[in-house]
Every structure is written in structure tokens, then in C-alpha cells.
Amino acid sequence: MNKSYLYQATLAACLFLGACSGDKTESGQLEVIPLGAAFDQQAELKTSDCFKKIRYVPLETTDSILVGPGAWATVLNDWIVVTSGRKLCQLFDKQTGRFIRNIGHVGEDPEGYSTSHGVWLNPNANKLNFSGWNGKMVVYRADGSFDHIWTPPIAAPEFPAVASFDNLDADLTVGYYSATDSVPARLALFRGDEIVREQWLPIDSKGEKAVAVDEIAMLSVRRDGGDGVLIIKYKDNRSSITSLGNGCFWHNDGEFYFRQAFNDTIYQVSADKDLQPVRVLDFGTHRWDYDDRFDDKKDAIYPGKFMENEDVILFRFLTNVYTDNSKTYNALYRKADGTVKVYPFEEKIADDMNGFLPLQPISISSAGEFAAVLPSEEVVQWFEDNAGKADLPAAVSALKKVGEEDNPVVVIME
């Protein structure tokens, strides 16, 4: 759904009611998130804007239990899943931080995966899905046992088109396939090797042909606060952007959501219905249309990762993606009052609840628990810089025992 009559009506209503407050249409069908207006009126993000509760979980450290560089963490039911260094996936207790086990391994043997980066979880089945080899997925159980190799029934399209996957429930997997020059973009639902249903998407009805190496001037991967984006600069002076990972999907309270690049609408996905539009992003003057995707547009907004719970939606977006001035932002949409706030990603979220280190949520569980990672050296440095600070919350004071060589502290926010 893109620039339909309904969208125009909701946009007009939003502009009438206020610059940075979301609202619904008169029929109550869609919520409008005035992202463009909030971008033009940026305001610092604070933890009290986003969360009700913050909990710190120092991860157990021994000579044999070491988290590698570039750690990423998320919550899977009763556990914290931590990946690092692209080769390591570890499970820790969510309450105590006690190490439980490693999950799988990188290798070309029948049970090996190609990387731990980008693992996606099935909380309904307590399973973890890793990228394997030759388009296959390697599935492990949270108890550490190998489950199976899954080959998507529809093969991934040729580069630069992409395929992304996530679990709708314990049994169903959703795949997003961007368009090629012969097949429109679509969502597909799978039950194991069975194709349950397919649905064509409203944007990206005709994509590009496969790209030869000699057509490319430069390839680069840029951080976007999620799984990253791939930037291609072609020799004919065109450029393109592709989101990596499966950030187009997210969960909240048993529901499953999807947003396609260059589309302003957020959809709900279900097993037995067509896509249901639920929210619209109003980009204002910062809108970037699909037809203009090869051209840079100053301050055009390119949304990336979305994280949602019952209270808020926290998401990331890039601007000026094809230039050296590219910048990433955090955006917050608060459901109760429709407040939308935008602030540079590099500034993180100031902790006005505990007066401690600023936070940068990197994931969210299906139960609505955000997770962030605080490197141990940053924790130690903060206490050195704030040695005279009194009346620290007990949860913060407890982190004084963290050593500089320890594993990181995982922060869980609700």
C-alpha cells in the first residue's frame, strides 16, 4: 500500500493535528508515525522515554568462557544468546549471567554453519537458525543439539536481489524475496519443504537483472544500527542500497510485522490472510521513492531495523546513504501518546533512570525485552571517571566488581 487514498487522508490528518505526534485515521484503520517532522525537530532520547525497567547482567567470565570482539546479544526465553567474532554463539542464563553452553560451530562438516553473525531465533520452538553453505540454513536447538539442515523451497535470487527469513511461529517460516528482472518482490510462507502460500508485494514489482562484476565500480557495507546495508556504486554512475539480514521482519506480542524498503507502510503478516496494513511512516519532505532509488536525495530517510514491544517502537534509519555524509539515527514512537523522537545514533540513549552509561539497544525478544551490550572496559572506565558519585542505584553499584578483562555486561530493558 503506497500513497493510496487512505494514506493521503491519514497524512492530512497528521499534519493538521501536530508535527510530532502520531494519530489514527477517522476510521481507526492506520496509525501515522510523523517521522519526517520529528527528524526536522530532533530531541535527545532518554531511557525514561523508552523503558520502564533496566536490568544489568554481567556475563560469567573464565579462561574458557570468553566472549569475542563485536559482541551481539538478544534474549531467547530464559537465556541470553551472545554471538561474537562471527564464529562463536554462546548461551547464558538470563537472570544470573551464568554460562550454559556453546551452540554449534563454524565448519564445512554436515553440522557446521558458515557464520554465527545474523543468527535468527525461533522462540516458539527454542531453536536458532544459522546461515549454512550454498543457500542452506543450519538449525540448532537451545539445548545445544543439532536439529536439521533446511533448504528454502524457493532459492534465493541472483545478486543483487536478496532473500531474508524469519519464523512466523513454531512451524512456519516467512521468506522475503526482492524482485528480479523477471519475478516481482514477494513474501512466501513455508512449512518445512512445503510452500504454504505466496503474496506479491506492492513495491519493487520489477527489479534489476543479475549484476556482472565488471559493471560494479565499488562495493561497501555500511553500519546502520542493525545488520548493515550493502552499497553498490555502478560504473554508469548509479548507486543502490540493500539491507542485509532480516531486519524487514519483527515480532511483538504474538504478532509478526514486515516493512519493505521504499514503502511507507508497515504490514502485519499472518498464516491465513493477505498482508494487513497497520501503520504508515510519514516521511514528509524526506521521502525516498522506489523510482528514485538509484539517485541520492539529500536527507532522504532509509529505515532499517525495527524493534517493538507493547509500549514503544524503536527503530533506526539512515540519511544521505550514497555520500560521505551518511548518518544513522535512532527513532522512537511511543504508542500511548503518539510521541515521535529522533536523535543521532552515535549519541545513544541517555540514562536518566540510573544516571549510568548511555544505552544502545541492538535487539528485542519476542516478549518485548530490549538488549544492549556494555563492554567491560567502558564499565570500569565509568566508575573511574565517577569515583566520587554518591547514591548510585544498587544495580549500578553492583557493577563495580566488573573487571576490565571480563566479558561484557548485557543490559535488558523492558
C-alpha positions in Angstrom: 0.0 0.0 0.0 1.7 3.2 -1.1 0.3 6.7 -1.4 -3.2 5.4 -1.6 -6.3 7.5 -0.9 -6.2 6.2 2.7 -2.6 7.2 3.1 -3.3 10.7 1.8 -6.2 11.0 4.3 -4.1 9.9 7.2 -1.2 12.2 6.2 -3.6 15.2 6.1 -5.0 14.4 9.4 -1.5 14.0 10.9 -0.3 17.4 9.6 -3.4 19.0 10.9 -3.1 17.5 14.4 0.5 18.3 15.1 4.1 17.9 13.8 5.5 15.2 16.1 2.5 13.3 17.5 1.2 10.1 15.8 -2.6 9.7 15.3 -5.1 7.4 13.7 -7.4 8.0 10.8 -11.0 8.7 11.5 -11.9 5.1 10.6 -9.2 3.9 13.0 -7.6 1.8 10.4 -4.0 3.0 10.4 -1.7 4.9 12.7 0.6 7.5 11.2 4.1 8.0 12.5 5.3 11.5 11.5 8.9 10.6 11.2 9.9 13.4 8.8 8.6 16.1 11.2 10.5 14.5 14.1 13.6 14.4 12.1 13.3 18.2 11.5 12.8 18.8 15.2 15.3 16.4 16.8 15.3 15.9 20.6 17.5 13.9 22.9 16.4 10.3 23.7 16.3 9.3 27.3 15.7 5.9 28.9 12.6 7.2 30.6 11.2 7.9 27.1 11.6 4.2 26.1 11.7 1.8 29.1 10.0 1.1 32.4 12.8 -1.2 33.8 16.5 -1.6 33.3 18.5 -4.7 34.5 22.2 -5.4 34.2 23.5 -8.9 33.7 27.3 -9.3 33.9 28.2 -12.4 31.9 30.3 -15.1 33.6 34.0 -15.0 32.8 36.6 -17.7 33.0 39.6 -18.6 30.9 37.4 -21.0 28.9 34.4 -18.7 28.7 35.4 -15.6 26.7 33.1 -13.5 24.5 34.9 -12.4 21.3 35.0 -9.0 19.7 31.9 -7.3 18.3 29.5 -9.0 20.6 25.8 -9.0 19.8 23.2 -10.2 22.3 19.5 -11.0 22.4 17.1 -12.7 24.8 15.6 -16.1 23.9 13.1 -17.0 26.6 15.1 -17.9 29.7 18.5 -17.3 28.1 20.8 -14.6 26.6 22.2 -15.5 23.2 25.6 -13.9 22.5 27.4 -14.1 19.2 30.9 -12.7 18.6 33.7 -12.8 16.1 31.4 -14.5 13.5 32.5 -17.9 14.8 31.0 -18.1 18.3 27.5 -18.4 19.6 27.1 -18.8 23.4 24.1 -19.2 25.7 24.0 -17.6 29.2 21.3 -17.6 31.9 19.1 -14.5 31.6 18.9 -14.0 35.4 22.4 -14.6 36.6 24.6 -14.4 33.5 26.0 -17.9 34.2 27.4 -19.6 31.1 25.4 -22.5 29.9 26.8 -23.8 26.6 28.1 -23.0 23.1 25.7 -23.5 20.3 27.0 -25.2 17.2 30.2 -24.3 15.4 31.6 -22.9 12.2 32.7 -25.5 9.8 32.1 -27.3 6.5 31.1 -30.5 8.1 27.4 -31.6 7.9 26.5 -29.8 11.2 28.7 -26.7 10.7 27.4 -23.2 9.8 29.2 -20.5 7.8 28.9 -17.7 10.4 27.3 -17.0 13.7 26.6 -13.4 12.6 22.9 -12.8 11.7 21.5 -15.8 13.6 17.7 -15.7 13.8 15.7 -17.3 16.6 12.5 -19.3 16.8 11.4 -18.7 20.4 8.3 -20.8 20.0 10.4 -23.9 19.3 13.6 -22.8 21.2 15.7 -23.1 18.0 18.4 -21.0 16.4 18.9 -20.6 12.7 22.3 -20.0 11.2 23.5 -19.3 7.7 24.9 -22.5 6.3 26.5 -23.2 2.9 25.1 -23.0 -0.6 21.9 -21.2 0.5 21.1 -23.7 3.3 20.2 -22.9 6.9 21.7 -24.9 9.8 19.2 -25.2 12.7 20.2 -26.0 16.3 18.2 -26.4 19.5 18.8 -24.2 22.5 19.9 -27.4 24.4 22.9 -27.4 22.0 21.9 -30.3 19.9 21.9 -30.2 16.1 18.4 -30.2 14.7 18.4 -30.2 10.9 19.6 -28.5 7.7 16.9 -26.5 6.0 16.9 -25.6 2.3 14.4 -22.9 1.4 11.9 -24.3 -1.1 12.3 -21.2 -3.2 16.0 -20.5 -3.9 17.5 -17.0 -3.2 17.5 -14.8 -6.2 20.7 -13.8 -8.0 22.7 -10.9 -6.7 21.9 -8.0 -6.2 18.4 -9.3 -5.3 18.1 -10.8 -1.7 16.2 -13.3 0.3 15.5 -12.9 4.1 13.8 -15.3 6.5 12.2 -15.4 10.0 9.8 -17.6 11.8 6.2 -16.7 11.9 5.5 -19.3 14.6 6.9 -22.7 15.7 6.3 -24.3 12.4 6.0 -21.6 9.7 8.9 -19.7 8.2 8.4 -16.4 6.2 10.7 -15.6 3.3 11.0 -12.2 1.7 12.3 -12.2 -1.9 13.2 -8.9 -3.5 12.4 -8.5 -7.2 14.4 -9.7 -10.1 14.0 -8.6 -13.7 11.6 -11.5 -14.2 9.9 -12.0 -10.9 8.2 -9.4 -8.7 9.1 -9.0 -5.0 7.1 -11.4 -2.8 6.6 -13.0 0.6 6.4 -16.7 0.8 5.3 -18.9 3.8 6.9 -22.3 4.2 6.2 -25.3 6.4 9.4 -27.3 6.1 9.8 -28.1 2.4 6.2 -27.1 1.6 5.3 -23.7 0.1 2.2 -22.8 2.0 1.4 -19.5 0.1 3.0 -16.6 -1.8 2.0 -13.0 -2.0 3.3 -10.4 -4.4 4.3 -7.1 -2.9 3.1 -3.5 -3.9 6.6 -2.1 -4.2 9.5 -3.4 -6.3 7.3 -5.1 -8.8 10.2 -5.1 -11.3 13.8 -5.4 -10.1 17.1 -5.5 -11.8 18.9 -8.2 -13.8 21.8 -10.1 -12.2 24.8 -7.9 -12.0 28.2 -8.8 -13.5 31.4 -8.0 -11.7 32.6 -5.7 -14.5 29.5 -3.5 -14.0 30.4 -2.6 -10.4 32.8 0.3 -9.5 32.7 -0.2 -5.7 31.0 -2.4 -3.1 30.8 -1.4 0.6 29.0 -2.5 3.7 27.8 0.3 6.0 26.7 0.1 9.6 23.1 1.1 10.2 22.4 0.1 13.8 21.1 -3.3 12.5 22.6 -5.9 10.3 24.1 -3.3 8.0 23.4 -2.2 4.4 25.2 -3.0 1.2 26.0 -0.1 -1.0 26.8 -0.7 -4.7 28.2 2.0 -6.9 27.9 1.1 -10.6 30.2 2.2 -13.4 27.2 4.0 -15.1 27.1 6.4 -12.0 24.0 4.7 -10.5 24.0 3.6 -6.9 21.9 1.1 -4.9 21.3 0.2 -1.3 20.2 -3.2 0.1 19.5 -4.1 3.7 21.4 -7.1 5.0 19.9 -9.6 7.5 16.2 -9.9 8.2 15.5 -6.5 9.7 12.5 -6.2 7.5 10.7 -8.6 9.9 9.9 -8.2 13.6 7.7 -9.6 16.3 5.5 -8.1 19.1 3.1 -9.7 21.4 2.5 -12.8 19.2 2.1 -10.7 16.0 4.5 -10.6 13.1 5.3 -7.5 11.1 7.0 -6.6 7.8 8.2 -3.5 6.1 9.6 -3.3 2.6 12.3 -0.9 1.5 10.9 2.3 -0.2 7.4 1.6 1.1 5.8 3.8 3.8 3.5 1.1 5.1 4.1 -1.4 7.9 2.1 -4.7 7.5 1.0 -7.5 9.7 1.7 -11.0 8.4 -0.4 -14.0 9.2 -0.7 -17.5 8.0 -4.1 -17.4 6.5 -4.7 -13.7 5.4 -3.2 -11.3 3.0 -0.9 -8.6 4.3 -2.8 -6.2 6.6 -1.5 -2.6 6.7 -1.3 -1.3 10.3 0.9 1.8 10.3 2.2 4.4 7.9 5.5 6.2 8.2 5.1 9.8 7.1 8.5 10.9 5.8 7.4 14.4 4.9 9.9 16.1 2.6 12.4 13.3 3.4 10.6 10.7 1.4 12.6 8.5 -0.9 10.6 6.8 -3.6 11.3 3.5 -5.2 11.6 5.1 -8.7 14.4 7.4 -7.3 16.3 4.6 -5.6 19.4 4.9 -7.8 19.8 8.6 -7.1 21.0 10.3 -4.0 18.4 12.6 -2.4 19.6 15.0 0.3 18.4 13.9 3.8 16.1 11.2 2.4 15.2 8.7 5.0 16.0 5.0 4.6 14.6 3.0 7.6 16.4 -0.1 8.7 15.9 -2.2 11.9 12.6 -2.1 13.8 12.2 -3.2 17.5 8.7 -3.2 19.1 7.1 -4.0 22.4 3.7 -3.1 23.9 4.8 0.4 24.7 7.2 1.6 22.0 8.7 1.1 18.6 12.4 1.9 18.5 13.9 1.9 15.0 16.9 3.1 13.0 17.3 4.9 9.8 20.0 6.3 7.5 20.2 9.5 5.5 22.4 10.5 2.6 23.3 6.9 2.1 25.3 7.3 -1.1 27.6 10.1 0.2 30.4 10.5 2.7 27.8 12.4 4.9 25.7 9.3 5.6 24.4 9.3 9.1 22.4 6.9 11.3 19.6 7.9 13.7 17.6 6.4 16.5 13.8 7.0 16.2 11.2 6.4 19.0 7.5 6.0 18.6 5.6 5.9 21.9 2.2 4.3 21.5 0.4 5.8 24.5 0.7 9.4 23.4 1.9 9.2 19.8 5.2 11.0 20.6 7.9 10.6 18.0 11.5 11.5 18.8 14.7 11.3 16.6 18.3 11.7 17.7 21.7 10.7 16.2 22.5 7.1 16.7 26.0 7.9 17.9 24.6 9.8 20.9 22.8 6.6 22.1 20.0 6.8 24.7 20.9 8.9 27.8 20.3 7.0 31.0 18.2 9.4 33.2 16.8 6.5 35.2 20.0 5.2 36.7 22.5 8.0 35.8 24.8 5.4 34.3 26.3 4.7 30.8 24.1 5.6 27.8 22.4 2.6 26.1 22.2 1.4 22.6 19.6 -1.4 22.2 20.6 -3.9 19.5 17.8 -6.5 19.7 14.5 -7.3 21.1 12.9 -10.6 22.2 9.5 -11.9 21.2 8.5 -11.0 24.7 9.4 -7.3 24.3 12.8 -7.3 26.1 15.4 -5.0 24.5 19.0 -6.0 24.9 22.2 -3.9 24.8 25.9 -4.7 25.4 28.2 -2.7 27.6 31.9 -3.6 27.1 33.6 -4.3 30.4 36.3 -1.7 29.8 33.6 1.0 29.4 32.0 0.0 32.7 35.4 0.1 34.5 36.2 3.5 33.0 32.9 5.0 34.0 33.5 4.1 37.7 37.0 5.6 37.5 35.6 8.8 36.0 32.7 8.9 38.5 34.6 7.8 41.6 33.0 10.4 43.8 29.5 9.9 42.7 27.2 9.0 45.6 23.7 7.5 45.8 24.1 5.1 42.9 21.3 2.6 42.4 22.1 -0.8 43.8 22.0 -2.4 40.4 24.7 0.1 39.2 26.9 -0.2 42.3 26.9 -4.0 41.8 28.8 -3.5 38.6 31.9 -2.2 40.4 33.0 -5.8 40.6 33.3 -6.0 36.8 37.0 -6.2 35.7 38.5 -4.7 32.6 39.2 -8.2 31.1 35.8 -9.6 31.9 33.1 -10.5 29.5 30.6 -7.7 28.7 27.5 -6.7 30.7 24.2 -7.3 28.9 21.5 -4.8 29.7 17.9 -5.9 29.5 15.3 -3.2 29.1 11.5 -3.5 29.3 
